[in-house]
Structure formats: C-alpha cells, structure tokens
Amino acid sequence: DVQLVESGGGSALAGGSVRLSCAASGYTVNSDSMGWFRQTPGREREGVAALDIDGITTYADFVQGRFTISKDLAKNTLYLQMNSLKPEDTAMYYCAAANWGYFGLHTREYRYWGQGTQVTVS
C-alpha cells in the first residue's frame, strides 16, 4: 500500500520558518511529480508547490519566493521549506503524488494523498 506521511507542522511566528516532510512508503517519490497542497476550513484545497521527476518546480502565486519544494531520493522524502511565514499561511498542509505524466497544481490530478500536518502562524 502507498503511504505518504507528513510531519513538521506546528506553530510558528510570523516571519519564521517551518520545514514540512513527507515520507513515502510503498511508493518512490521520483516515480511521478509530487506536490504540496493546503486547506483551511470552509475553503477548497489549493496547490502550493509541485516538483517533477527532473527537478522542475512550480509554485502558487501566493508563495512569492518564500517556499522551496525539494526531495531526497535516498530518504524517499519530499520537503517543503517555508520561510517568511504569514498568518494567512495557516492551514492543513498535504503532500500528494500526481497521476502519471501530470505536472501542475490541480488537486484532481493527484492520486495519492497524505493525512496532512497543521501549520499555524501567529
């Protein structure tokens, strides 16, 4: 079975940093594109960042150069380094693996999802 397990969330002050991790099992993080998404109550889940198998990245406009998505193949883990955090970054963050051949931030194109990790910025 494929499992994606996020960790690293918690509370942070505005202007601070958090690094999220997504450990994969039953799946290789370089099999397909992978992404980070976030969701707040009452709102649709939105894409944050995506990384394809060649290392190409794309980010949502609201990231504005503050976040970096990366992966460690040896650890089979996806990361999201979040700097210059803002209160509006408060959300549940999810990692996900895309459908074969897809690269982007549309949630419907992702087939495997983690359970999420909460980030709260105050």
C-alpha positions in Angstrom: 0.0 0.0 0.0 1.1 3.5 -0.7 1.5 5.7 2.3 2.5 9.4 2.4 3.1 10.7 5.9 3.6 14.4 6.6 5.4 15.8 9.6 7.0 19.0 10.7 3.9 21.1 11.2 3.2 23.1 14.3 3.1 26.7 15.5 5.4 29.4 14.2 5.6 33.2 14.5 5.0 35.4 11.5 8.3 35.8 9.7 9.5 32.5 10.9 10.2 29.2 9.1 8.9 25.7 9.1 10.1 22.6 7.2 7.5 20.0 6.3 8.5 16.5 5.4 6.5 13.8 3.5 7.9 10.3 4.0 6.7 7.8 1.3 6.4 4.1 1.6 5.1 1.7 -1.0 5.9 4.5 -3.5 9.1 6.1 -4.8 9.0 9.9 -4.7 10.7 10.1 -8.1 8.0 7.9 -9.8 5.9 10.9 -10.7 5.5 14.6 -9.9 4.7 15.4 -6.3 3.2 18.4 -4.7 2.2 20.2 -1.6 -1.3 21.5 -1.0 -3.1 23.3 1.8 -6.6 23.7 3.0 -8.4 25.9 5.6 -11.9 25.2 6.9 -14.6 26.2 4.5 -12.2 26.6 1.6 -11.2 24.3 -1.2 -7.8 22.6 -1.1 -5.3 24.6 -3.1 -1.9 23.8 -4.7 1.2 25.3 -3.1 4.1 23.8 -4.9 4.9 20.9 -7.3 8.1 19.1 -8.3 8.6 16.9 -11.3 10.9 13.9 -11.7 13.5 16.1 -13.4 13.6 18.7 -10.6 11.4 21.3 -12.3 9.3 23.2 -9.8 6.2 25.4 -9.9 4.7 27.4 -7.2 1.4 29.1 -6.5 1.5 32.9 -6.9 0.9 33.5 -3.2 4.2 31.7 -2.4 6.2 34.8 -3.8 9.6 33.1 -3.4 9.1 32.2 0.2 8.8 28.4 -0.1 11.0 25.7 -1.6 9.9 22.2 -2.6 12.6 19.5 -2.7 13.1 15.8 -2.4 15.7 13.4 -1.0 15.7 10.2 -3.1 17.9 8.4 -0.5 15.3 9.1 2.2 12.4 8.8 -0.2 11.0 12.0 1.3 9.5 15.2 -0.1 10.1 18.5 1.7 8.6 22.0 1.8 10.8 24.7 3.3 8.5 27.6 4.3 10.2 30.9 5.1 8.8 34.4 5.9 5.6 32.8 7.1 2.5 34.9 7.3 -0.7 34.3 9.3 -2.5 33.6 6.1 -0.3 30.6 5.6 -2.1 28.9 8.5 -3.6 25.7 7.1 -3.5 22.0 7.0 -0.8 21.0 4.5 -0.9 17.8 2.5 1.6 16.1 0.2 0.4 14.2 -2.8 1.6 12.2 -5.7 0.4 13.1 -9.2 -1.1 11.0 -11.8 1.4 9.7 -14.3 2.6 12.3 -16.7 1.0 15.3 -14.9 2.9 18.3 -13.6 1.0 21.1 -12.0 -1.2 22.2 -9.1 -4.6 20.9 -9.9 -5.8 18.7 -7.0 -7.9 16.4 -9.2 -4.7 15.3 -11.0 -3.2 13.8 -7.8 -4.0 10.2 -6.8 -2.2 9.6 -3.5 -2.6 11.9 -0.5 -1.1 12.1 3.0 -3.2 12.8 6.0 -1.9 16.3 6.5 0.0 18.3 9.0 -1.2 21.5 10.6 0.7 24.7 10.3 -0.4 27.7 12.5 1.2 31.1 12.1 0.6 33.9 14.6 
